[in-house]
Amino acid sequence: MQEKRYSQLTEHELHQEIATLSEKARKAEQLGMVNEYAVLERKVTMAKAYLLNPGDYKSGDIYEIEGDPGTYFKINYMNGVFAWGHRINHEDKEEALPISMLGKIRQNQG
């Protein structure tokens, strides 16, 4: 059976996938498998992005980055479940973050 992309999964299937990946990540962490843990955590982050509405994220909004307190990200534009922009104080480096990495909004400039 061919694996489905996260964009093709139902909300229920996404929740199941997140639970499965989270359990695998927990086991990898317990076994000290650092690289495997990091890959699984990244997959969880991506799956969670598909449970969110990209329409809720707007150009000009600034969010704290989940897991990196005090680091803020300003959205330039959206492309699917990815917010393209830059970290505050790093305007020269554009990057894309899955919207599930964007935490509490700091301000809305638009």
C-alpha contacts under 8 A as a table, 3 or more apart, distances in Angstrom:
res1	aa1	res2	aa2	distance
4	K	8	Q	6.08
4	K	9	L	6.81
5	R	8	Q	5.32
5	R	9	L	6.82
6	Y	9	L	5.29
6	Y	14	L	7.07
6	Y	46	M	7.96
6	Y	47	A	6.06
6	Y	50	Y	6.80
7	S	50	Y	6.49
9	L	12	H	7.91
9	L	13	E	5.63
9	L	14	L	6.01
10	T	13	E	5.08
10	T	14	L	6.15
11	E	14	L	5.07
11	E	15	H	6.30
11	E	51	L	6.58
12	H	15	H	5.18
12	H	16	Q	6.33
13	E	16	Q	5.02
13	E	17	E	6.10
14	L	17	E	5.01
14	L	18	I	6.10
14	L	47	A	6.31
14	L	48	K	7.53
14	L	50	Y	7.80
14	L	51	L	7.42
15	H	18	I	5.12
15	H	19	A	6.23
16	Q	19	A	5.15
16	Q	20	T	6.19
17	E	20	T	5.10
17	E	21	L	6.02
17	E	47	A	7.52
18	I	21	L	5.17
18	I	22	S	5.88
18	I	44	V	5.49
18	I	47	A	6.50
18	I	48	K	7.26
19	A	22	S	5.12
19	A	23	E	6.19
20	T	23	E	5.25
20	T	24	K	6.30
21	L	24	K	5.05
21	L	25	A	6.03
21	L	40	L	6.05
21	L	41	E	7.57
21	L	43	K	7.37
21	L	44	V	6.28
22	S	25	A	4.98
22	S	26	R	6.11
22	S	40	L	7.28
22	S	41	E	7.16
22	S	44	V	6.79
23	E	26	R	5.04
23	E	27	K	6.32
24	K	27	K	5.16
24	K	28	A	6.13
24	K	37	Y	7.95
24	K	40	L	7.27
25	A	28	A	4.99
25	A	29	E	6.05
25	A	36	E	7.37
25	A	37	Y	4.91
25	A	38	A	7.87
25	A	40	L	5.50
25	A	41	E	6.46
26	R	29	E	5.14
26	R	30	Q	6.25
26	R	37	Y	7.49
27	K	30	Q	5.05
27	K	31	L	6.22
28	A	31	L	5.09
28	A	32	G	6.18
28	A	33	M	5.01
28	A	34	V	7.14
28	A	36	E	6.29
28	A	37	Y	5.30
29	E	32	G	5.04
29	E	33	M	5.78
29	E	34	V	6.42
29	E	37	Y	5.70
30	Q	33	M	7.63
33	M	36	E	5.46
33	M	37	Y	6.06
34	V	37	Y	5.10
34	V	38	A	6.23
35	N	38	A	5.13
35	N	39	V	6.31
36	E	39	V	5.20
36	E	40	L	6.21
37	Y	40	L	5.21
37	Y	41	E	6.10
38	A	41	E	5.15
38	A	42	R	6.20
39	V	42	R	5.15
39	V	43	K	6.35
40	L	43	K	5.03
40	L	44	V	6.29
41	E	44	V	5.02
41	E	45	T	6.28
42	R	45	T	5.04
42	R	46	M	6.28
43	K	46	M	5.05
43	K	47	A	6.14
44	V	47	A	5.13
44	V	48	K	6.11
45	T	48	K	5.19
45	T	49	A	6.36
45	T	98	P	7.36
45	T	100	S	6.08
45	T	101	M	7.03
46	M	49	A	5.15
46	M	50	Y	6.99
46	M	98	P	6.41
46	M	100	S	7.20
47	A	50	Y	5.53
47	A	51	L	7.20
48	K	51	L	5.28
48	K	52	L	7.06
48	K	100	S	5.89
49	A	52	L	5.45
49	A	81	V	6.05
49	A	98	P	5.95
49	A	99	I	5.52
49	A	100	S	4.56
49	A	101	M	7.99
50	Y	53	N	7.58
50	Y	81	V	6.65
52	L	81	V	7.95
52	L	99	I	7.50
52	L	100	S	7.29
53	N	56	D	5.68
53	N	57	Y	7.82
53	N	81	V	7.88
54	P	57	Y	5.60
54	P	78	M	7.43
54	P	80	G	6.62
54	P	81	V	5.61
54	P	82	F	7.91
54	P	99	I	7.25
55	G	58	K	7.18
57	Y	61	D	7.18
57	Y	78	M	7.55
57	Y	83	A	7.82
57	Y	99	I	7.93
58	K	61	D	5.71
58	K	75	I	6.82
58	K	77	Y	7.11
58	K	78	M	7.33
58	K	110	G	7.83
59	S	74	K	7.76
59	S	75	I	4.97
59	S	76	N	4.90
59	S	77	Y	5.10
59	S	78	M	7.26
59	S	110	G	7.33
60	G	74	K	6.10
60	G	75	I	5.38
60	G	76	N	6.09
60	G	108	N	6.50
60	G	109	Q	5.40
60	G	110	G	5.88
61	D	74	K	5.75
61	D	75	I	5.68
61	D	105	I	7.21
61	D	106	R	7.78
61	D	107	Q	6.11
61	D	108	N	4.63
61	D	109	Q	6.01
61	D	110	G	7.10
62	I	72	Y	6.42
62	I	73	F	5.41
62	I	74	K	4.32
62	I	75	I	6.44
62	I	105	I	5.85
62	I	106	R	5.49
62	I	107	Q	5.53
62	I	108	N	6.49
63	Y	72	Y	5.40
63	Y	73	F	5.28
63	Y	74	K	6.57
63	Y	102	L	5.62
63	Y	103	G	5.82
63	Y	104	K	5.71
63	Y	105	I	4.29
63	Y	106	R	5.39
63	Y	107	Q	7.43
64	E	68	D	7.56
64	E	69	P	6.74
64	E	70	G	6.60
64	E	71	T	5.69
64	E	72	Y	4.34
64	E	73	F	6.25
64	E	102	L	6.04
64	E	103	G	5.14
64	E	104	K	5.68
64	E	105	I	6.39
64	E	106	R	6.72
65	I	68	D	5.44
65	I	69	P	6.69
65	I	70	G	7.82
65	I	71	T	5.84
65	I	72	Y	5.74
65	I	73	F	6.53
65	I	101	M	5.75
65	I	102	L	4.97
65	I	103	G	5.60
66	E	69	P	6.90
66	E	101	M	5.04
66	E	102	L	5.75
66	E	103	G	5.20
67	G	101	M	7.94
68	D	71	T	5.76
71	T	87	R	7.08
71	T	88	I	7.26
72	Y	87	R	5.59
72	Y	88	I	5.51
72	Y	106	R	7.97
73	F	85	G	6.92
73	F	86	H	5.59
73	F	87	R	4.25
73	F	88	I	5.75
73	F	102	L	7.80
74	K	85	G	5.57
74	K	86	H	5.59
74	K	87	R	6.22
74	K	88	I	6.64
75	I	78	M	7.44
75	I	83	A	5.90
75	I	84	W	5.71
75	I	85	G	4.50
75	I	86	H	6.91
76	N	83	A	7.47
76	N	84	W	5.66
76	N	85	G	4.59
76	N	86	H	7.70
77	Y	83	A	6.17
77	Y	84	W	5.37
77	Y	85	G	6.77
78	M	81	V	7.29
78	M	82	F	5.92
78	M	83	A	4.70
78	M	84	W	5.89
79	N	82	F	5.30
79	N	83	A	6.44
79	N	84	W	7.29
80	G	83	A	7.99
81	V	98	P	5.74
81	V	99	I	5.80
82	F	96	A	5.83
82	F	97	L	5.38
82	F	98	P	4.44
82	F	99	I	5.68
83	A	96	A	5.43
83	A	97	L	5.36
83	A	98	P	6.22
83	A	99	I	6.05
84	W	94	E	6.90
84	W	95	E	5.66
84	W	96	A	4.30
84	W	97	L	6.56
85	G	94	E	5.25
85	G	95	E	5.67
85	G	96	A	6.43
86	H	90	H	6.30
86	H	91	E	5.54
86	H	92	D	7.58
86	H	93	K	6.02
86	H	94	E	4.85
86	H	95	E	5.92
87	R	90	H	5.22
87	R	91	E	6.50
87	R	93	K	7.74
87	R	94	E	7.98
88	I	91	E	6.37
90	H	93	K	5.81
91	E	94	E	7.05
97	L	101	M	6.55
97	L	102	L	7.83
98	P	101	M	5.73
98	P	102	L	7.58
99	I	102	L	5.33
100	S	103	G	7.55
102	L	105	I	7.86
105	I	108	N	7.52
